[in-house]
Amino acid sequence: MTFSWVVLSATFGLQTGAIVSAAGFQGITWAPLAITTFLIFVYVSIFTVIFGGASFNPTGSAAFYAAGIPGDTLLSLAIRLPAQAAGAAGGALAIMEYAPEKYKHMFSGPSLQVDVHTGAIAEAVLSFGITFAVLLIILKGPRRLLAKTFLLSLATITFVVAGSKYTGPAMNPAIAFGWAYLNSAHNTWDHFYVYWISSFVGALSAALLFRSIFPPPPPRPQKKKQKKA
């Protein structure tokens, strides 16, 4: 799933530009954002239908676990997180290997555009915001799947625009790792500090806040089996 999403999301800018050009929306400032939001909505909906969910973010998986949502265990997280990072690296390598040369300049991942500490703070705040929004939308939001997906798309594009002048942004350590691996920058302290430590701090803080506001229901007591006489 992470491999597929990295390949697909790398083309969002290309697809948006093609739609703007074909529809004659040049010069309309809101058009690119609206089209990108729509593309995210469509593709997340498709992923949800095909895969039964769209779990390609390590911080999201960890946040749901920290919030007390049933699903993952420590063992499954230990398997899922490296798999997501490997899938992202494979996706970044694949799109740059097989895409036409004239489009490759349009494919890129998150990049640090401020000093390291400012970037770390920004990534932590952005990860906190998007994680809390995702938990709120999925667990306390509208019941209709399409409404949830639309709100998730709107939240995603909002935080991406907010963080575009700071860290890219990533809000997803796996995707940041995939593009950093492509550029041989995945094993640097700056990458680990900004895109892994800060993202997890922000996401887990959001999960703990959500859990304090909306505590999970207590486990049901198991009925004891009566012994036969």
Stockholm file with secondary structure:
# STOCKHOLM 1.0

chainA/1-229         MTFSWVVLSATFGLQTGAIVSAAGFQGITWAPLAITTFLIFVYVSIFTVIFGGASFNPTGSAAFYAAGIPGDTLLSLAIRLPAQAAGAAGGALAIMEYAPEKYKHMFSGPSLQVDVHTGAIAEAVLSFGITFAVLLIILKGPRRLLAKTFLLSLATITFVVAGSKYTGPAMNPAIAFGWAYLNSAHNTWDHFYVYWISSFVGALSAALLFRSIFPPPPPRPQKKKQKKA
#=GR chainA/1-229 SS CHHHHHHHHTTHHHHHHHHHHHHTCTTCTTHHHHHHHHHHHHHHHHHHHHHSSCCCCHHHHHHHHHTTCSSCCHHHHHHHHHHHHHHHHHHHHHHHHHSCGGGGGGCCCCCCCSCHHHHHHHHHHHHHHHHHHHHHHHHHSCSSHHHHHHHHHHHHHHHHHHHTTTTCCCSCHHHHHHHHHHTTCTTSHHHIIIIIIHHHHHHHHHHHHHHHHSCCCCCCCCCCCCCCC
#=GC SS_cons         CHHHHHHHHTTHHHHHHHHHHHHTCTTCTTHHHHHHHHHHHHHHHHHHHHHSSCCCCHHHHHHHHHTTCSSCCHHHHHHHHHHHHHHHHHHHHHHHHHSCGGGGGGCCCCCCCSCHHHHHHHHHHHHHHHHHHHHHHHHHSCSSHHHHHHHHHHHHHHHHHHHTTTTCCCSCHHHHHHHHHHTTCTTSHHHIIIIIIHHHHHHHHHHHHHHHHSCCCCCCCCCCCCCCC
//
